[in-house]
Amino acid sequence: HDRELVNKFSQALKVSPLVAALLIARGHDTEEKAFRFLNPQTSDLNEPHLLRDMRRAVERILKAVENREKILIWGDYDVDGTTGTVVLRKALEIIGAETGFHVPHRFTEGYGLNVEKLSEAKEKGYTLVISVDTGARAFEPARWARENGIDLIITDHHLSDDAQGNPDAFAVINPNQSGCDYPDKNLAGVGVAFKLAHALLREKGREKLVESFLKVVAIGTIADIMKLTGENRAIVSLGLRDLPKAKNFGLRALMEVADCSAQMTSYDIGFRIAPRINAAGRMDAARAVVELFEAESFERARELAGH
C-alpha cells in the first residue's frame, strides 16, 4: 500500500497507521470520506422521499389521521419487525393517529399477512393497514384488501421472487423494489419503517424527535444482521451512543435484565439484547415486545423484560 498516504491519513485522522491503511483499502480513500466513516452524523441519513411511493403513503396516512380512520400496523414477529412496529406506532401516536397493531403468532398463524386477520381488522373498523418488515410477497392478502375497501401500505426490505413484481397494494415502500432509486439498499425492515416515521414527523413539524427513534432502529438493524455501512452505520452509531440515556421504560428494563448499563457496542445488542427480544416470537407471542416498549411504568416493563 501507499505508505506515504497511510502516514498522512494517520496523522490527519489521529488513528493508527493500520486503521488508516484499512480505511483506504475499504474505499474511504480521501480524508473527507474517512472522517465521515469514523464520525457518523444525522446528516448522513438519506432523504425519506427518495423512496418510491413515500409521498403517496404519507398523504394517505395524513388523510387517515385527519378523518380519524383506524390504522392497523402489521409487523413481523422477529426483532426487525417488532422494533419497526414500535417505531411506526409511536410516530403515528405523536401525529395524532388512532392505531392498533398485529404481530402474527409464529406457530398458530405463520409468517406474513393473511386474509383471516385482515377480515377481522375490517370488522373492527380498520380502513388502513401498514405492514412492517413483511408484505413483499402478500399477493392474495393485497388483492383481498383492495377488493374489501382496505388500503394497504407495504413497508418491507425483502424482495418478491414472483414474476408479478409487487403485490397490488395502495403503496409499496421498499428500497430494493424495481424502479426505486433510493441510494442505500441495505436498510432493515425497521429502517424502512423509520424512514416513513421520519417523513410523517416532518410533515407535522416534529422532525426534531427523529433522532430519538434511532436507539430502537439500531437494535433492529443489528439484530437483522444488516451491513453496518452507509446509512446503517449512521443509524447504529448514533443509536448506540444514545442507548445508555434511554428513557423508555421497556428499553431500560430490557437493558437491566441483560446487564447492559454502560456504553454498548453492536456485540451487546447482537448477543444480549436482540436474542431476548427474538425469544418472544420464537417461544410465545411476539406482541409482548410491543407491549414491553409501550409499558407505562417501569414495574410493568421490568415484569415483561424478565419474562
C-alpha positions, 0 to 999 in steps of 0.5 A, spaced: 500 500 500 501 507 499 505 508 505 506 515 504 498 516 504 497 511 510 502 516 514 498 522 512 491 519 513 494 517 520 496 523 522 490 527 519 485 522 522 489 521 529 488 513 528 493 508 527 497 507 521 493 500 520 486 503 521 488 508 516 491 503 511 484 499 512 480 505 511 483 506 504 483 499 502 475 499 504 474 505 499 474 511 504 480 513 500 480 521 501 480 524 508 473 527 507 470 520 506 474 517 512 472 522 517 465 521 515 466 513 516 469 514 523 464 520 525 457 518 523 452 524 523 444 525 522 446 528 516 448 522 513 441 519 513 438 519 506 432 523 504 425 519 506 422 521 499 427 518 495 423 512 496 418 510 491 411 511 493 413 515 500 409 521 498 403 517 496 403 513 503 404 519 507 398 523 504 394 517 505 396 516 512 395 524 513 388 523 510 387 517 515 389 521 521 385 527 519 378 523 518 380 519 524 380 512 520 383 506 524 390 504 522 392 497 523 400 496 523 402 489 521 409 487 523 413 481 523 414 477 529 422 477 529 426 483 532 426 487 525 419 487 525 417 488 532 422 494 533 419 497 526 412 496 529 414 500 535 417 505 531 411 506 526 406 506 532 409 511 536 410 516 530 403 515 528 401 516 536 405 523 536 401 525 529 395 524 532 393 517 529 388 512 532 392 505 531 392 498 533 397 493 531 398 485 529 404 481 530 402 474 527 403 468 532 409 464 529 406 457 530 398 458 530 398 463 524 405 463 520 409 468 517 406 474 513 399 477 512 393 473 511 386 474 509 383 471 516 386 477 520 385 482 515 377 480 515 377 481 522 381 488 522 375 490 517 370 488 522 373 492 527 373 498 523 380 498 520 380 502 513 388 502 513 393 497 514 401 498 514 405 492 514 412 492 517 418 488 515 413 483 511 408 484 505 413 483 499 410 477 497 402 478 500 399 477 493 392 474 495 392 478 502 393 485 497 388 483 492 383 481 498 384 488 501 383 492 495 377 488 493 374 489 501 375 497 501 382 496 505 388 500 503 394 497 504 401 500 505 407 495 504 413 497 508 418 491 507 426 490 505 425 483 502 424 482 495 418 478 491 421 472 487 414 472 483 414 474 476 408 479 478 413 484 481 409 487 487 403 485 490 397 490 488 397 494 494 395 502 495 403 503 496 409 499 496 415 502 500 421 498 499 428 500 497 430 494 493 423 494 489 424 495 481 424 502 479 426 505 486 432 509 486 433 510 493 441 510 494 442 505 500 439 498 499 441 495 505 436 498 510 432 493 515 425 492 515 425 497 521 429 502 517 424 502 512 419 503 517 423 509 520 424 512 514 416 513 513 416 515 521 421 520 519 417 523 513 410 523 517 414 527 523 416 532 518 410 533 515 407 535 522 413 539 524 416 534 529 422 532 525 426 534 531 424 527 535 427 523 529 433 522 532 430 519 538 427 513 534 434 511 532 436 507 539 430 502 537 432 502 529 439 500 531 437 494 535 433 492 529 438 493 524 443 489 528 439 484 530 437 483 522 444 482 521 444 488 516 451 491 513 453 496 518 455 501 512 452 507 509 446 509 512 446 503 517 452 505 520 449 512 521 443 509 524 447 504 529 452 509 531 448 514 533 443 509 536 448 506 540 451 512 543 444 514 545 442 507 548 445 508 555 440 515 556 434 511 554 428 513 557 423 508 555 421 504 560 421 497 556 428 499 553 431 500 560 428 494 563 430 490 557 437 493 558 437 491 566 435 484 565 441 483 560 446 487 564 447 492 559 448 499 563 454 502 560 456 504 553 454 498 548 457 496 542 453 492 536 456 485 540 451 487 546 445 488 542 447 482 537 448 477 543 444 480 549 439 484 547 436 482 540 436 474 542 431 476 548 427 480 544 427 474 538 425 469 544 418 472 544 416 470 537 420 464 537 417 461 544 410 465 545 407 471 542 411 476 539 406 482 541 409 482 548 415 486 545 410 491 543 407 491 549 414 491 553 416 498 549 409 501 550 409 499 558 407 505 562 411 504 568 417 501 569 414 495 574 410 493 568 416 493 563 421 490 568 415 484 569 415 483 561 423 484 560 424 478 565 419 474 562 
